[in-house]
Amino acid sequence: MSTTGYKPLDDVVIARVVKARGIRGEVACVVETDFPERFSSLKEASVWMPDGTRRTLKVEDHWFHKDRVILKFEGYDTMTAARNLVGGRLVISEHDLKPLTDGAFFEHQLIGSVAVNSEGQNLGEVTGLLRTGGTDVLVVRSEDGRERLIPFADEICICVDLEAKRITVNPPEGLLEL
């Protein structure tokens, strides 16, 4: 295990450690990746801790329970030891992401983008993405602190420019007044 000062500039969260589980030191993690099969080949995990440190841990075992992945790390053999990992986020380098099809985006690529209408008027900054089971919804916070929910549908979000961090929105009448 290594622990160093850490800044998560190029990293993408794939899971969050939410609790210690069992007497052998396992942790339960909320999966934050669209590719949960990646845990099958995970031999080491980089864990970004809430205090800003990063730990590189060897994965001894993993399995899925309901909607969570259970991980067992080398050197964490008791529930007490595993509790020290709660709040940590498993991260991978952005370079290790699987390629997506055209028109598909990773959530972290959208966060921080500026949403503008088709006339170029600033609607606010994208602060989140809600997964609804249907069409995802952008959470956009305007400069006055107002939060808008904009469906992330091709007919509404007509242009996504990842390099410029800009999403052009053509909202149906009344959407922005909600």
N, C-alpha and C positions, 0 to 999 in steps of 0.2 A: 504494500500500500504506500502511495506517495501522497503527500499533502503539500500544496504550494499555494501562494497567492494566485488568484485566478480572475480573469475577466472574460466573460462569455461572448466575445465578439463574433466568432465564427461557428458557434455551437447551436444546435437545435435540440430542444427537449423532446425525448421520446417516451419518458415516463416520470412520474412523481412518486416518491416514497411517502406513503400516507400513514403506515403503522407497522410496528413490529408484529410478527405473527408466529405463533408456535414456540415451542421451548428450545428449538435447535438454532434459533437466530435468523429465521427467514424474515423478509419484509414483503409487505403487500404494496403494490404500485398501481396507480392509475395509469393506464396506457394512453399516451398522447401521440401515437403514430398511426397512420393509416396502413402500416405494414407490420403488424404484430409478429409475423413470421420471423422478423429480424432477431427476436430473442432466442431462436433456436440455434443460431450460429454465434451468439454473443459469448466470447470467452473472457473478455475483460469489459468493464464498464467504467466510464468516467462519470463521477457523481459530483455535481456542483452543489456545495453545501450553502445553507442560508447565510453563513458568516463570510461567504466569498471565497472560501478555499475549495480546492478541487482534489478529489481522491480518486485514484485509479485502483479498482478492486477486481479480483479474479472471481468469475462466476463459477460456482460449484454446481448449481442446479437451477432449473426454472420449471414452472408449470403454470397453467392458467386455471384460475378459480373464478367462476362467474365472469365478470367483466374486468378482472384484474390479473396482472401477472405477478406471480410469487417468485421472488429471487432469493437464493441462498449464496452469500458471498463468503469466500475463504477468510478465516480469522474472526468471523462474527458467528459465534457458536452458542450464544445465549440470547434470550429475549432482551436482557439488559443491554448487551452489546449492540443488538440490532436497533434498539431505540435511538442510539446515537446517529443513525442514518435518516430518521424521520425528518421530513422537510427537504431532503436532498432531491435533486433532479438529475436523472440519467440523461446525459447528452451525447450526441455524436457530432462530428465535424460536418459542416455544411457540404463539404466535398464528398462525404459518404452517403449523401442522400440518393435515393433511387430516382432516376429520371422520370418525369411525368409526361403525359401526352400533351399535345398542343392545347392551349386553353385551360389547362389545369394549373393550380398554384398551391404552394405550401402556405399555411396560415402565417408563418413568420415573415413571408415575403410581402404580405399585404399590410400587416401591422406597421403603423408609422407612415403609411401612404397618405397623401392629401386627396380628399374627394372633392371634385369640382363638378359643376353642372356643365352642360354642353356649351354655355356661353363663357365658361372659364371662371365663374364665380366660385370662390372657396366655400365649401360646405362644412369643412372640418377635417380632423385627422382620424384615420381608422385606428381604433384602439382595441378592437377585438373582432372575433368572428363567432357567431352563434351557430351551432350545428343543430338544426331543427328536426332532422330526419327527412326533410324535404329539401327545399332550397335553403342554402346557408344564408345568413343575414350578417351584413357588415354593421358593426357598431361604430358610429361616427360621432365624435365629440366636436362641437363647434367652438369657436373662440370664446363665446359667452358661457360655455360650460354645458350647453344643452346637448342632450344625447339623441341622436337619430338612428333609427334602424332601417337599413336599406337592403332589400333583397339582392343577393349576389347572383343575379340572373343575367344572362347574355342580353336580354332585351332592355335591361335597366342599366347595368354596368357595361357600357358599350365599348370602353377602351381601358385596358389595364397596361400601364407602362411601368414595368418593374424597375428599370434603370432610373427613371425620373421619379419613382415612388409617387405615381399619380394615377388615380382612377377617375375616369370621366363617367358621370352618371346622367342618364336621361330618364328622370323619374316620371311615373304617371302622375297626372294631375291630382293634387291633394296629398301625395305621399309625404312631402317634406313638412306639411302643416300638422301632421299627426303628433 
